[in-house]
Amino acid sequence: MPWPVTLSLSNTAYPLSVVQRTVYGLANTVAIQVNAEPDHVNLVIFPAESNITLPEDQARALVLRHLNDFALRDHINRETAGLREALVRAALSGCEIVQ
Amino acid sequence: MKLIATDSRTYRLLPLRFMRMNSKSERDILLTSDTGEYLHITDAQLQALSHYEVQPQTSFYKDLLARHFIYEPGRHDPLPEMAAQLRSRKDFLFQGPALHLFVVTLRCNHTCQYCQVSRAPLGGSAHDLSQADAWAAVDRLFESNASALTVEFQGGEPLLAFERVRQIVEWVTERNVTEQRDIQFVITTTLHHLTDDILDFAKQHRIQFSTSLDGPASLHNANRPTPSRDSYEKTVRGIEWVREKLGHDAVSALTTLTARSLDQPQAIIDEYVSQGFSSISLRPLSPYGFASKSAHRLDYPIERYLEFYKEALAYLLEINKQGIYLAESYASLLLKNILTPFSSGYVDLRSPAGAGTAALVYNYDGHVYPSDEARMLVEMGENGLRLGTVHQPLRELLASPVMEALLASGVAEALPGCSDCAMVPYCGADPVEHYARQGDPIGHRAFSAFCKKNLGLLKHLFGLLREGDDNVQRVLLSWLNRRSFSDVLYPGYRS
């Protein structure tokens, strides 16, 4: 499987925000071109630098692992929506950074 | 068909983050809460937790409940407890700047290639803090509501402008008769220009000295050239002199690590042992001042620094096990963030960022900066991070557009990359460093030396805390509690 590696993803399983976080997090290893279509997202994956010796199958596995982790984080964030903000509001009431 | 027993959802998730540690352990995933609690779990446990499949009678469920990763609606409201915990971790936000750095002169007798501060020639006073500016800076200092204040004198070499140091200490002391703050004075110096008069004054005002010791003579003198080529000898004589007059703990030392330092971790540590220090700070070179111009010769990739750090830490752990107390300062700060409900308070490990909120720098020319690093950028031709002048009230300085920009890019929990990172409760944001290295105060975490350093060190410490033997854990706890190794008990129950 030669470079570039391509992936076609369901945007129900992998929303664009999940894809974007993956692209950002892996930017020092792989450069990913994102093509968003109505019902899916196509990724074209290149090595970030010419001297990176990452085999293509490992690159695919790496991107998929990050996609799945960010999808799980997205799920957790939806399940806990509003709680983080409520916690910060309760914890930092009375705080005035700029005196 | 699979029946999910917890379909009724006996629990709900609380905000949490996770990270793969790439360890060899089955429990490779680190789970952290916003309040700094953590658990090592398996992939299967993470999936079960996220999809409400953890059974209430299991110890895993009880751990999750106790550490505020989940809660049981209608049975217990975790928010007040968590809010109290988070408030403790962020207690530094409830007070004004506590660290006030006075740059009394840029003059210095050294010609260090990596100098982070930039220097001026020895003669003349064009690069000295004026009396009027010093007086105004003291006003700013007392406008902060912090109950404990640190007044630190920096340079150049501050002892070359000791009369200004003396004046500021006397003004602060006099004002403090009515202000009643807890004030600590520190002079950051090579100790080359000490006199009996300076030491008598330091004794009278309980002034601490912070010096630089880069390792054995050959390394120190190579890093810190002087015309007489005896920087090491003069610094060591100064250390002895301070201790003789003010006591052993009146002087501490910091290490600057150049590329040539990275090959000799044991020699550097041995030097600190032989000089009788109880802490060593193994900090990487900063991208500021002249250091940036000489980067091709002196700088190194952060990955090389991490290799050095791990080797040095292993050696430190060994000698501590033998009863020699020498703590690595940055590890001690990170351990406090990991293992206690409190923040270390260290400026670089704060979120929101400590620049300006925790520290202010009064430069020799009367300008005020949010951190020492910000004023170093000025000497590189970048003055965009100036808050104003010492003659503006503190409220005005802290409301400056620079502070707005720093705060907008200095909340780690909201930054790209950091917001998803399980280490964020223990880490900080450093917009000034990102501005210096990447030209953008937010920066890109995938290319950030700050991120690679902190992530590398935190992962290593979590590994030691989990996999290190009893004695490794005892050493780390001795650093955390500042107690000798022999005073720290073995973990767990023993017959």
Interface residues (C-beta under 8 A of the other chain):
Chain A: R21 Y24 G25 L26 A27 N28 D69 F70 L72 R73 H75 I76 E79 T80 L83 R84 A86 L87 V88 A90 A91 L92 G94 C95 I97 V98 Q99
Chain B: R12 L13 L14 P15 L16 R17 F18 R20 D34 L46 Q47 S50 L79 P80 M82 A83 A84 Q85 L86 R87 K90 L93 F94 G96 E143 S144 N145 P352 T357 L394 R395 L398 A399 M403 L407 P416 G417 D420 H444 R445 A446 F447
